[in-house]
Each structure stands twice: as C-alpha cells, then as structure tokens.
Amino acid sequence: MEHRKIPVSHSLSYNGRTLTVNGPLSPENIKELDIHRDLDAFRKPSEQLEALIEIAGLPEGRIIAAVDQGIIIGYVTFHYPDEMELWSQGGMKDLVELGAIEVADEYRGAGLGRLMISTAFEGEQLENCIVFTTEYYWHWDLKGSGLDVWGYRQMMEKLMKTVDMVWYATDDPEICSHPANCLMVRIGREVPMSSQETFDRVRFRQRFMY
C-alpha cells in the first residue's frame, strides 16, 4: 500500500518564542536537530533522538516534531506495531500505531500535543490507514502533570478526539489489566471493510480460542 507523506509546517507563539511543528520529517531533517534534555520519558534523550531518526526512515514511519531554535521540544511517532505485540498478528499493512507523544516540561500548555497530532493527519495522508494508540497508565507522567490516573486518561482521550480517534473495546490482556488503560482508534475513510474485519479479529483474540 502507499504510505503518503506530505510535509506540513505550522508555527505558533509561546512565551515570546516562535515554535514550529513540522512533519513527517526525514532522517536527514532530524539529524540537523538537537533534542531537549527533558525528553526522557521512554529512554535517554540522545537515544530517543536516534530512535526518531530510525523511525523516520521506515516506509510507514512518520515523525512530527515541535522545534524551538533547532531543538526538538516535542514529538509524535507513527509506525507499525512491534512484531512481538498482539497488534501485529494480523499482518496488516494499513494498521499504524501512534506510538509515543512527548512534550518537554517547560512547553506544556502551549497546545503542542494537539497541533502535532493534527498535523500528522493533514492532507488526508492517513485516510488509507487504521491508526490506533494504546494508552497505559504506567507510561503517564502523573507526577509532572499533577493529575490522577482518571484525570490523565480524560486528558489523553480529549487529545486523541481532536483527530476523531475514539475508544474501542478489546480483550488485549495489557489493556484489560487496569481500567484506566484504553485503546483508541481512527479508521480512515479509504480503509476497506476487509481490513476493518481483520482489525476486529486482532482486538478480540480470546473469542477465537475456543
């Protein structure tokens, strides 16, 4: 299938600075940038930068980044689900995971998360894909945000709903392990019914075991 990558760029003012949100970025674009020291939720910042470069080079991979004077201050990643995960079991070329979203502490409240995610969907470039995200409470920055698990989940749901992602049921054991965890999905207008049916079989594996 075709993975459409249409470069989009936006700018916004925040605390007297002009920030940019760009993507999908190429590996070469990202190599020209540094990364903010606070972007360490998933790995060390230097390692995270290398991961962004790697994802950007994948056929289906896309990185949307917020940048302040040559420094990445936030990012969103899109890629195929890990082959060890339940979500890869359908072998679907049109199933893409919104894998990670992170914004440096001092830029939270600028609306960067919402702008980065909406940028990824501009130009109908993901209309031929099912995009999903798995929200696990143990990945959430509860301490930094000052929210409890339910407040944080509400914030994440509101963020994902800006691009019409909605809550979907699943029997995935990890998601079912805590009631605050959830699966959110957006099915593009061009996705065939056969892919939707395959995705339904993937998200409800248990009912096919007996």
Buried (B, 14 or more C-beta within 10 A) or exposed (E): EEBBBEBBEBEBEBEEEEBBBBBBBBBEBBEEBEBBEBBBBEEEBEEBBBBBBBBBEBEBBBBBBBBBEEBBBBBBBBBBBEEEEBBBEBEBBBBBBBBBBBBBEEBBEBBBBBBBBBBBBBEEBBBBBBBBBBBEBEBBBEEEEEBEBEBBBEBBBEBBEEBEBEEBEBEBEEBEEEEBBBBBBBBBEEBEEEBEEBBEEBBEBEEEEE
